[in-house]
Amino acid sequence: MAAADGRHPAARRAGFAGPGADCGADVFLRADRDRAADAGRGYAPQGAGWVVQLHEKGGKRHAMPAHHALSEAVHAYVAAAEINKDRKGWLFRSGKGRRSDLLSERPLLQGDAWAMIRRRAATAGIATPVGCHYFRATGITAYLMNGGTLEHAQAMAAHERPRTTRLYDRTQEQLTQDEVERIRF
C-alpha cells in the first residue's frame, strides 16, 4: 500500500466533522463500494452522490448521505493511498509499523483513530483534549448554527432522543456581540 500523503487524517476529520458518525461506527468502513450496501457498512454511490453506511453501537444500522467535503476528502485519500483497486479492503487502514507512512491491509482501530486525533490536535497547538465526540459536537453545533433543525440533527446522529442530541449542541455557549448590545444603560 502506498502512503496516504496526509490525506488519511483529512478524510477522517471530514467524516467526524459531520453530525452523523461517531468514532466506532466509521472506523470499520469497507472500501468495497459495490457491496457496501449489502454489508450495511461502507461508503457507496447513491444517485448523484455518495452515502455512508454505518454500523452503530447496539447493532443499529445507519445510512446518511455524504457531505461533499467528505466525498472529496475520501476520494483524494483513496487515490493517494492507492486502495481504489482493493475492492474488499478496509477504507481506513492502520500504518505499517509504529511511525510508517505506508498503510497496511488491517483496519484502523478505534483507539488508533483517537490517538491520531490527539496527535494532530497537539501538533496544531490545541491544548483542549479533543476526541471523536468533539468533532460530533462541532458538526451538530455547526449544523444548528446554519439553520438546521434539532430533529434532523437527531436523525443524522442516529440518536433515539432529542435530549441526547442537545448534549452535543454548543450553540448556547457562544455569547455574541448582538447579545451584549442588548444591555441598555
Wavefront OBJ file of the C-alpha trace (Angstrom):
o trace
v 0.000 0.000 0.000
v 1.208 3.470 -0.795
v 1.474 6.335 1.615
v -1.714 8.330 2.033
v 0.296 11.572 1.960
v -1.573 13.118 4.906
v -4.970 12.563 3.313
v -5.965 9.795 5.745
v -6.385 12.253 8.639
v -8.187 14.719 6.356
v -10.679 12.074 5.297
v -11.209 11.013 8.925
v -11.630 14.628 10.077
v -14.164 15.254 7.315
v -16.063 12.194 8.500
v -16.018 13.270 12.131
v -16.940 16.860 11.325
v -20.391 15.785 10.252
v -23.010 15.234 12.904
v -23.556 11.639 11.803
v -20.864 9.126 12.626
v -19.127 8.522 15.863
v -15.610 7.142 16.057
v -16.502 3.499 16.480
v -19.030 3.499 13.666
v -16.865 4.900 10.891
v -13.529 3.248 11.654
v -14.558 -0.084 10.168
v -15.920 1.131 6.840
v -15.295 -1.125 3.872
v -13.740 0.227 0.705
v -15.880 -2.170 -1.339
v -18.222 0.312 -2.898
v -20.047 -2.384 -4.873
v -21.032 -4.467 -1.856
v -21.100 -1.790 0.858
v -24.872 -1.595 0.766
v -25.165 -5.367 1.253
v -22.724 -5.318 4.174
v -24.526 -2.395 5.808
v -21.197 -0.719 6.454
v -19.314 1.227 3.849
v -19.066 4.150 1.510
v -21.153 3.639 -1.593
v -22.537 5.589 -4.565
v -26.183 6.559 -4.345
v -27.793 8.550 -7.120
v -25.650 11.596 -7.914
v -23.796 11.429 -4.590
v -22.403 9.021 -2.035
v -23.796 7.514 1.135
v -22.000 6.472 4.320
v -23.475 3.301 5.767
v -22.586 2.763 9.386
v -22.980 0.037 11.956
v -23.532 1.924 15.205
v -23.316 0.567 18.732
v -26.075 -1.787 19.711
v -26.156 -3.237 16.179
v -28.055 -0.247 14.838
v -27.527 0.409 11.119
v -27.496 3.990 9.919
v -27.160 5.358 6.384
v -26.554 9.025 5.681
v -25.757 10.960 2.500
v -22.104 12.005 2.465
v -21.326 15.727 2.646
v -19.473 16.923 -0.471
v -16.378 17.761 1.627
v -16.337 14.192 2.958
v -16.668 12.768 -0.556
v -13.814 14.934 -1.845
v -11.558 14.013 1.091
v -12.322 10.283 0.844
v -11.749 10.193 -2.923
v -8.439 12.064 -2.555
v -7.379 9.680 0.233
v -8.362 6.550 -1.726
v -6.403 7.762 -4.773
v -3.319 8.781 -2.754
v -3.326 5.534 -0.756
v -3.813 3.547 -3.962
v -6.541 1.448 -2.396
v -9.098 2.127 -5.129
v -8.266 -1.243 -6.717
v -8.745 -3.136 -3.452
v -12.494 -3.587 -3.692
v -12.873 -5.612 -0.487
v -10.419 -3.994 1.924
v -10.892 -1.529 4.731
v -11.372 2.120 3.858
v -9.411 3.454 6.844
v -6.287 1.363 7.436
v -3.584 1.262 10.042
v 0.006 2.090 9.217
v 2.767 -0.455 8.733
v 4.917 -0.109 11.822
v 4.873 2.488 14.559
v 5.653 5.643 12.554
v 5.149 4.475 8.990
v 3.565 6.459 6.193
v 2.711 3.201 4.446
v -0.683 1.627 5.016
v -1.294 -1.993 5.925
v -4.295 -4.075 4.968
v -5.521 -4.088 8.577
v -8.313 -1.726 9.690
v -7.565 1.388 11.683
v -8.738 0.604 15.203
v -10.875 2.989 17.243
v -8.055 3.617 19.732
v -5.661 4.393 16.892
v -8.129 6.917 15.469
v -8.428 8.562 18.879
v -4.615 8.728 19.246
v -4.289 10.182 15.732
v -6.776 12.931 16.578
v -4.904 13.743 19.794
v -1.554 13.921 17.955
v -2.964 16.193 15.243
v -4.543 18.490 17.838
v -1.261 18.742 19.777
v 0.639 19.489 16.563
v -1.866 22.245 15.772
v -1.323 23.746 19.227
v -4.773 22.846 20.535
v -4.488 22.349 24.287
v -8.099 21.220 24.770
v -8.387 17.434 24.959
v -10.189 16.525 21.749
v -11.579 13.226 20.617
v -14.206 11.786 18.331
v -17.130 13.297 20.215
v -15.549 16.743 19.993
v -15.990 16.530 16.209
v -19.503 15.215 16.595
v -20.404 18.180 18.827
v -18.760 20.550 16.352
v -20.760 19.074 13.473
v -24.066 19.242 15.330
v -23.375 22.791 16.525
v -22.353 23.989 13.033
v -25.447 22.374 11.540
v -27.756 24.043 14.065
v -25.996 27.431 13.755
v -26.562 27.298 9.998
v -30.323 26.936 10.435
v -30.632 23.157 10.770
v -33.309 21.660 12.947
v -32.785 19.621 16.083
v -34.945 16.853 14.601
v -32.703 16.498 11.535
v -29.545 16.681 13.677
v -31.011 13.901 15.808
v -31.643 11.767 12.703
v -28.118 12.410 11.347
v -26.565 11.458 14.669
v -28.832 8.392 14.966
v -29.913 9.442 18.444
v -33.122 7.971 19.800
v -33.950 11.039 21.896
v -33.613 14.783 21.211
v -32.175 15.140 24.717
v -29.065 13.196 23.621
v -28.598 15.440 20.588
v -28.930 18.540 22.776
v -25.926 17.332 24.805
v -23.796 17.910 21.686
v -25.314 21.328 20.892
v -22.828 24.102 21.732
v -24.824 26.990 20.248
v -25.795 28.257 23.691
v -22.145 28.518 24.728
v -21.363 31.328 22.299
v -22.040 34.807 23.551
v -22.364 37.112 20.554
v -21.848 40.854 20.233
v -25.564 41.205 19.439
v -26.453 39.695 22.809
v -24.068 42.036 24.627
v -25.555 45.039 22.804
v -28.964 44.166 24.267
v -27.696 45.654 27.539
v -29.227 49.110 27.849
v -27.878 51.823 30.121
l 1 2 3 4 5 6 7 8 9 10 11 12 13 14 15 16 17 18 19 20 21 22 23 24 25 26 27 28 29 30 31 32 33 34 35 36 37 38 39 40 41 42 43 44 45 46 47 48 49 50 51 52 53 54 55 56 57 58 59 60 61 62 63 64 65 66 67 68 69 70 71 72 73 74 75 76 77 78 79 80 81 82 83 84 85 86 87 88 89 90 91 92 93 94 95 96 97 98 99 100 101 102 103 104 105 106 107 108 109 110 111 112 113 114 115 116 117 118 119 120 121 122 123 124 125 126 127 128 129 130 131 132 133 134 135 136 137 138 139 140 141 142 143 144 145 146 147 148 149 150 151 152 153 154 155 156 157 158 159 160 161 162 163 164 165 166 167 168 169 170 171 172 173 174 175 176 177 178 179 180 181 182 183 184 185
